[in-house]
Amino acid sequence: MGYGLVRKTGLLTANHMLEIQAELEQNHAGLRKLPGTTLKTGSGAVVCTPPQDPAQIVAPMTDLERFINDASAFDADPLIKMAVAHHQFESIHPFYDGNGRTGRIVNVLYLVNKGLLEIPVLNLSSQIMRSKPDYYRLQQAVREQADSAAVWQEWVLYMLAAVETTAQQTIRTVTDIKAALLDYKHRTRAGFKFYSQDLINNLFMHPYTKIEFVKRDLKVSRLTATKYLDALAGAGFVQKVKVGRSNYYVNLALNAILTRSDGATGVQQ
């Protein structure tokens, strides 16, 4: 949804952030009108005390919107501006809930808006969550020493490293998915008369498929869709898993790529 807004308007506004947060939380609570909850580490140390007065939220969000969209406000490389904007957004902590997720989505949408990404495939959340202690430590250091160039530099370098690592992981993931798709395509074409590109597309649209999805995408009967998927399960392409009254057919190759534990996917488990 955020991607559509950015592409349509060419901007990334405070209202867009409100819409993204509303979609995530499935409510329209809007900007905080109550004091924000103090964020603490597991040991009880204070990480951040968000603005407590609603008036301290609206004005900084307006400033943040200008900072993001007005090149003259801070003429710097988009990656550096993204790091600074992210710190500002998380310090404002404008919402009752979903601030972290919204902020990480905004990072990627900003890079899309500035032409560094064509589509929002860079999942910075994974890298940030893996290094959460450093993430919070550096955020707080900037809040406490905002006039220190060295502290800002450490924060920006942290965010740049997160982009670099995630970009490398994403490239590997996309390359591996492409290879798996071609492998499935060649082996199903060689082994099954019912092979079609629509079937391959269905198998790789999500980590699993269902009889209803194949029936819809291939425009076949339920009986035929079941026959196709059971045959693929018998040949080891998918794993048939019954959950409740439904059968799910898990794409084994795709699922293995997305759930590997070496951190190479950029996908949150």
C-alpha positions, 0 to 999 in steps of 0.5 A: 500500500505504501509503495502505491502511495509513493509511486502515485504521489512522488512523495512520502508524507506524514499522512502516508505514514499514518495510512501505513500504520493504520494498515499494519494495526488495522485501526485508525488511532492516528497520532498519539494523544497520550504520553508515550511509553518509556522504552527499556532494555531487558535489564530495565535501562531506559532506552528512550522516553518519547515526547509526552505532549501531543504538541511535541508530535505534530510539529516534529512530524511536519518537520520530518515530512519536509526533511524527507521531501525537500532536497534543499532541507538537507542536501545529502546522499539518500542513504544518509538522509534515510538514516537521519530520518529514521532516527527522527521518526523513532524518536518522535514515536508518533503512534500508540503501536507499530512505530518500529514496523512503520519506521522500517517500512518508511526506510525502504519506501524512501529509497524507492522514492529516491530511485535507489530501489525499483521495488521495496524488496530490501527488508532492513527489519531482519538485520536491525532485529538481529542487532537490536542492542546496537540499534537501541544503544546508538539511537540513545547515544544520538539523543543524549549527544545530538551535537556530537558529529562522532556519535551521528557518524556511528549511527549513520555507519550502522544504518549503512552497514545494515543496508549493505548486508541486507542488499547482499542477502536479498540478491542471494535470495532472489538468485536462489529463488530464480534458480529453484523456479527454473529447476522446477520448471524443467523437471515438471516439464520433463516429468508431467504432461500437465506442466504449464507456466501458470502452474510454476507461477502458482507454486512460487507465488507463496511458499505454499499453495492450495487446491483452491489456488490452483483451481483458480489460477489454472482454471481447472476443476477441483478434482484436477487441481487435487490430482496435479498437487498430489502428483507433485507431492509424490515426486517431492516438489511439494509437501502435503500438510493437513491443517484443520480441514485444509490441505496445504502444499508447501513448496520445499525448495522455496520454503528452504530458501526463505527459512534457512538459518544463516541470515541470508534471506532477509526474511523475518522468521 
